[in-house]
Amino acid sequence: MMERLVKGLEAFDRKPPEKSVVQKVANAYEMLGLLEEKNRVLEKFNDLFTDTWRGHPKKSKKASGKKLEKPGIAYESKHKTTPLYVVRILAEVFISNRIKAIPSHYIPIFHPTPSLPFTMNNIVAELGKSNHKQPKQQFSGNSPKLHIYFLLICAIVFLLFQILALNTPTSLTPTPPSSWSFLQDINTYYNCSPQLNSMITKLRQAVTFLPLKDLRYSNTALQGHTWFMSSMYDKQEEGEVQYQYFPSQESQGRLLCIKGNDTHDGSWNSYALAWEDALPFNATLLEGLTFVSYNHYNYDNIWHGLSAVVPFVAWHKKTGCAMPTRWILYHWGEVRGGMGTWLTHLMKATFGEMNFETFDRISGPACFERAVVMRHNEGGMSRDRRLEVYDLLRCKARVYCNVSLEDRGADVNDKDVPKIGMTMFMRTGPRSFRNASVVTKIFESECSKVDGCGLMVAHSNNLSFCEQVNLMSSTDILVSAHGAQLTNMFLMDRNSSVMEFFPKGWLKLAGVGQYVYHWIASWSGMKHRGAWRDPNGEECPFPEDDRRCMSIYKGGMIGYNETYFTEWARNVLNDVKINKMEEASKRPEIKHQVKPSGCAC
């Protein structure tokens, strides 16, 4: 504006009324880098800067051109030390994300020296000193303008640090980026406490809670990132488990907070993210590591429960055996107070005592110092990683139950013949054998024909957890109908065998779920020796490929085929015997222990 005024006066060959106008125009040209224009204006109106006293010309202080110098930082113009200029410098430096590397066009302004490195503290300190040396630039302590300047500095620096938080390097268990320490440094020179407290209050008020169960995805609850915490995305490295960790780069350094303990409708429970310095009102901060598990089925069924906790074991192993302080279990977003007995014992064997948080004693939101969230079971894990996890679980379970860690690969009887343990794990009710005694005699007959073979018949519902661990540790061939009891197979030694049986109708209607024990056999290092599917069973009033028939077939009884069962058992027994003899000949007096890599067993 003043530049245009001076140029207008020059056009009519007139002078500005005051030398301060000329000086402001010259300073403006200097800030714009137009040094030739600055020199031209000063030279043309030089007579305004001189007067006479007793016949001698006197130079104005403003025209002296002397610079105010401070150790480590030189200032080209005192007009560049105003609070608004400081704000502009801070903004450009921070946005360029070069705190320690000043942009090239600021080099004439700042000249760091070895004795005073370029830091934000030094800049603020030096600018503060400079203001004391320039009385004409100072403001009254009660000046409203000064208060506005300080408020602008605090607000802009705070916002820019939050932007910089997006570029913080990622690590496995990262610590949240913090801007509070710098704000405290600023507060040392400028009393911003009221403004900072106001910002923190607004951040606390801005925390937004979303439903844990997003009903918009009720038809695709298991697809994508699921309807549980639907606004969040999982982190995954190739071959590793999918998970979310808080606080982290992905959460911008914020903690996970959960509110509500509804056990019937997960949409009434909610979650949010908040910075530790600005937690929601009435929030409780729970220290330590929290495991948050989502299970689309339930924690009582040992197969579905195991599928939900396996990823935590994988993460625990990957992070150097990090131990949880508490567990939070969700089924469809609804809080669950515990796991089934079998699964609880397995997790105790792996992690120690279990603490299940249900928020009964917490009135407001609960925020977690550190939290890991799992929503996808074993999804994304490589086979090698799963083998390591099941090795660890097997070893932990045997230690927990005082069962020997030595495998049975080279065990022989008193005739120096390898021992073969065949176990029939029977069911009662749905998917049990229609004539269990006949089926038992078939396998008993074939086992008796093989030296060293011993048959054991057991019902899983009659055995404690440790009794099941002990039974599986002495089993080489597991014979059982399709069902959760087959989950115990990973407790056998590696390379043991599994024989599975199905009732009528499952092949066409059961979907991929009928193959879960093929999968766990592969993941835990076992050999699935195939399955027999009963062609006979209860009739369905609808066409056999009608989905409604599955409700009839699902709990059907299983018959038998003596010819098929006899040949099948004979082939498996002979194969296992050959493998055992080869192992015994290679290591006649060596027994090795099950030793998982990583976490100590």
BELWO-V316977 format. One record per residue. N is the residue number from 1. D_CENTER is the distance of its C-alpha to the mean C-alpha in Angstrom with 2 decimals. Layout:
# BELWO-V316977
N,D_CENTER / N,D_CENTER
This chain:
# BELWO-V316977
1,55.06 / 2,57.28 / 3,57.38 / 4,58.94 / 5,61.38 / 6,62.59 / 7,63.01 / 8,65.04 / 9,67.28 / 10,67.74 / 11,68.85 / 12,71.69 / 13,72.44 / 14,71.44 / 15,69.55 / 16,66.65 / 17,67.96 / 18,65.92 / 19,64.59 / 20,61.17 / 21,60.71 / 22,61.40 / 23,59.04 / 24,56.14 / 25,56.79 / 26,56.90 / 27,53.60 / 28,52.02 / 29,53.33 / 30,51.96 / 31,48.43 / 32,48.69 / 33,49.89 / 34,53.41 / 35,55.33 / 36,58.54 / 37,58.63 / 38,58.08 / 39,60.99 / 40,63.20 / 41,62.81 / 42,63.38 / 43,66.42 / 44,67.92 / 45,67.71 / 46,68.34 / 47,71.36 / 48,69.16 / 49,67.61 / 50,71.00 / 51,73.82 / 52,76.98 / 53,78.12 / 54,81.48 / 55,81.62 / 56,78.53 / 57,75.37 / 58,72.21 / 59,68.70 / 60,65.97 / 61,62.93 / 62,60.77 / 63,62.61 / 64,62.47 / 65,59.22 / 66,58.09 / 67,54.38 / 68,52.62 / 69,50.96 / 70,48.49 / 71,47.38 / 72,44.43 / 73,44.30 / 74,47.20 / 75,47.67 / 76,49.60 / 77,50.42 / 78,50.27 / 79,49.38 / 80,45.97 / 81,45.03 / 82,44.84 / 83,41.63 / 84,41.17 / 85,41.45 / 86,38.86 / 87,36.47 / 88,37.23 / 89,36.69 / 90,33.37 / 91,32.15 / 92,33.20 / 93,31.88 / 94,28.41 / 95,28.14 / 96,29.16 / 97,26.34 / 98,28.99 / 99,29.28 / 100,31.06 / 101,32.90 / 102,35.36 / 103,36.23 / 104,39.61 / 105,41.50 / 106,40.88 / 107,42.51 / 108,45.93 / 109,44.44 / 110,42.27 / 111,43.57 / 112,41.34 / 113,43.19 / 114,42.10 / 115,42.97 / 116,40.73 / 117,37.49 / 118,36.10 / 119,33.48 / 120,32.84 / 121,34.44 / 122,37.57 / 123,37.87 / 124,37.75 / 125,40.15 / 126,42.55 / 127,42.60 / 128,43.33 / 129,46.19 / 130,47.50 / 131,47.79 / 132,49.97 / 133,52.27 / 134,52.85 / 135,54.49 / 136,55.01 / 137,51.27 / 138,50.47 / 139,49.90 / 140,50.94 / 141,48.42 / 142,49.02 / 143,48.73 / 144,46.63 / 145,45.93 / 146,44.45 / 147,42.14 / 148,40.99 / 149,40.34 / 150,38.23 / 151,36.20 / 152,35.61 / 153,34.48 / 154,31.95 / 155,30.57 / 156,30.34 / 157,28.76 / 158,26.07 / 159,25.25 / 160,25.35 / 161,22.86 / 162,20.32 / 163,21.08 / 164,20.66 / 165,17.14 / 166,16.16 / 167,17.42 / 168,15.68 / 169,14.82 / 170,11.29 / 171,10.52 / 172,8.34 / 173,8.01 / 174,9.71 / 175,12.11 / 176,12.79 / 177,15.79 / 178,18.81 / 179,22.04 / 180,23.68 / 181,25.38 / 182,27.21 / 183,28.22 / 184,29.69 / 185,31.66 / 186,32.98 / 187,33.90 / 188,36.00 / 189,38.31 / 190,38.09 / 191,37.82 / 192,34.85 / 193,33.82 / 194,34.95 / 195,33.18 / 196,29.88 / 197,30.11 / 198,30.84 / 199,27.77 / 200,25.51 / 201,27.29 / 202,26.78 / 203,23.02 / 204,22.91 / 205,25.09 / 206,22.99 / 207,19.85 / 208,19.80 / 209,18.78 / 210,18.29 / 211,19.07 / 212,16.45 / 213,18.71 / 214,19.79 / 215,23.33 / 216,23.67 / 217,21.81 / 218,23.72 / 219,25.53 / 220,22.52 / 221,20.11 / 222,18.74 / 223,18.82 / 224,16.45 / 225,13.36 / 226,15.46 / 227,17.09 / 228,14.48 / 229,12.62 / 230,14.32 / 231,13.74 / 232,10.02 / 233,9.12 / 234,6.84 / 235,6.18 / 236,8.89 / 237,11.48 / 238,14.92 / 239,15.66 / 240,12.27 / 241,10.28 / 242,8.19 / 243,4.80 / 244,2.34 / 245,2.10 / 246,5.74 / 247,7.93 / 248,7.13 / 249,9.47 / 250,8.21 / 251,8.88 / 252,11.94 / 253,11.57 / 254,11.71 / 255,10.94 / 256,10.33 / 257,13.89 / 258,15.49 / 259,19.23 / 260,21.60 / 261,22.40 / 262,24.28 / 263,24.83 / 264,26.71 / 265,25.12 / 266,21.39 / 267,22.30 / 268,23.57 / 269,20.25 / 270,18.04 / 271,14.89 / 272,14.57 / 273,12.93 / 274,15.22 / 275,15.95 / 276,16.87 / 277,20.41 / 278,20.80 / 279,19.44 / 280,21.18 / 281,24.67 / 282,25.19 / 283,21.53 / 284,20.86 / 285,18.33 / 286,17.20 / 287,16.74 / 288,14.89 / 289,11.78 / 290,11.31 / 291,10.44 / 292,10.50 / 293,12.14 / 294,13.77 / 295,16.98 / 296,19.36 / 297,22.23 / 298,22.59 / 299,21.99 / 300,25.72 / 301,26.23 / 302,25.33 / 303,24.33 / 304,22.00 / 305,20.64 / 306,20.12 / 307,18.32 / 308,15.73 / 309,15.19 / 310,15.56 / 311,11.94 / 312,11.23 / 313,14.24 / 314,13.10 / 315,9.88 / 316,12.37 / 317,14.82 / 318,12.88 / 319,11.93 / 320,15.57 / 321,15.76 / 322,13.54 / 323,15.13 / 324,14.04 / 325,16.33 / 326,16.14 / 327,15.14 / 328,15.10 / 329,16.40 / 330,16.89 / 331,19.40 / 332,19.85 / 333,18.24 / 334,20.84 / 335,20.26 / 336,21.48 / 337,22.98 / 338,22.66 / 339,22.80 / 340,25.95 / 341,27.98 / 342,27.38 / 343,23.57 / 344,23.67 / 345,25.85 / 346,23.68 / 347,20.59 / 348,23.00 / 349,24.20 / 350,20.75 / 351,19.18 / 352,22.33 / 353,23.22 / 354,21.13 / 355,20.58 / 356,19.85 / 357,19.27 / 358,21.26 / 359,21.80 / 360,25.55 / 361,26.27 / 362,24.12 / 363,26.03 / 364,23.72 / 365,20.00 / 366,17.72 / 367,15.06 / 368,12.74 / 369,12.86 / 370,9.49 / 371,7.44 / 372,5.34 / 373,6.30 / 374,8.29 / 375,10.90 / 376,12.60 / 377,14.18 / 378,15.04 / 379,14.81 / 380,14.60 / 381,15.33 / 382,18.55 / 383,21.54 / 384,21.65 / 385,18.16 / 386,19.22 / 387,22.49 / 388,20.94 / 389,18.90 / 390,22.12 / 391,24.18 / 392,22.17 / 393,22.47 / 394,26.16 / 395,26.87 / 396,25.18 / 397,27.11 / 398,30.37 / 399,30.08 / 400,29.29 / 401,32.42 / 402,34.60 / 403,35.06 / 404,36.07 / 405,33.51 / 406,36.30 / 407,36.21 / 408,39.44 / 409,39.87 / 410,43.23 / 411,44.48 / 412,48.16 / 413,50.74 / 414,54.17 / 415,55.51 / 416,52.96 / 417,51.34 / 418,47.52 / 419,46.21 / 420,44.49 / 421,42.78 / 422,42.74 / 423,41.07 / 424,41.67 / 425,38.85 / 426,40.63 / 427,39.53 / 428,41.56 / 429,41.79 / 430,39.92 / 431,39.72 / 432,42.01 / 433,45.05 / 434,48.12 / 435,50.35 / 436,48.21 / 437,51.29 / 438,52.45 / 439,49.06 / 440,48.91 / 441,52.42 / 442,51.55 / 443,48.73 / 444,50.71 / 445,53.64 / 446,51.68 / 447,49.94 / 448,53.37 / 449,54.56 / 450,52.06 / 451,52.83 / 452,50.10 / 453,48.35 / 454,47.70 / 455,46.61 / 456,44.61 / 457,44.23 / 458,41.66 / 459,40.06 / 460,36.36 / 461,36.89 / 462,39.42 / 463,37.25 / 464,34.87 / 465,31.54 / 466,33.12 / 467,36.17 / 468,34.08 / 469,32.39 / 470,35.89 / 471,37.34 / 472,34.72 / 473,35.16 / 474,38.82 / 475,38.32 / 476,38.77 / 477,39.33 / 478,37.63 / 479,39.68 / 480,38.18 / 481,37.99 / 482,34.78 / 483,32.67 / 484,29.82 / 485,31.96 / 486,31.42 / 487,27.81 / 488,29.57 / 489,30.43 / 490,27.57 / 491,29.38 / 492,32.35 / 493,32.89 / 494,31.58 / 495,34.02 / 496,35.36 / 497,36.58 / 498,35.82 / 499,38.42 / 500,37.34 / 501,39.57 / 502,39.27 / 503,41.61 / 504,43.25 / 505,41.46 / 506,37.92 / 507,38.10 / 508,38.81 / 509,36.85 / 510,33.91 / 511,31.58 / 512,28.95 / 513,28.03 / 514,31.21 / 515,29.78 / 516,26.81 / 517,28.90 / 518,29.78 / 519,26.10 / 520,25.32 / 521,28.56 / 522,27.39 / 523,23.87 / 524,25.48 / 525,28.42 / 526,31.13 / 527,33.89 / 528,34.25 / 529,38.03 / 530,38.18 / 531,38.85 / 532,42.05 / 533,42.22 / 534,45.11 / 535,47.26 / 536,48.99 / 537,47.88 / 538,48.25 / 539,49.42 / 540,47.47 / 541,49.62 / 542,47.65 / 543,47.42 / 544,45.40 / 545,42.75 / 546,42.31 / 547,38.86 / 548,40.67 / 549,42.00 / 550,38.62 / 551,38.99 / 552,42.15 / 553,40.98 / 554,37.65 / 555,39.34 / 556,42.41 / 557,44.29 / 558,44.53 / 559,47.94 / 560,48.97 / 561,50.76 / 562,52.68 / 563,53.49 / 564,49.96 / 565,48.42 / 566,51.05 / 567,50.53 / 568,46.72 / 569,46.75 / 570,49.34 / 571,47.36 / 572,44.13 / 573,46.06 / 574,47.97 / 575,44.91 / 576,43.16 / 577,46.44 / 578,46.79 / 579,43.29 / 580,43.94 / 581,47.28 / 582,45.91 / 583,43.26 / 584,45.91 / 585,48.26 / 586,45.74 / 587,44.67 / 588,47.58 / 589,46.71 / 590,43.05 / 591,40.37 / 592,36.84 / 593,33.95 / 594,30.58 / 595,28.40 / 596,24.73 / 597,23.29 / 598,20.74 / 599,20.43 / 600,23.90 / 601,25.39
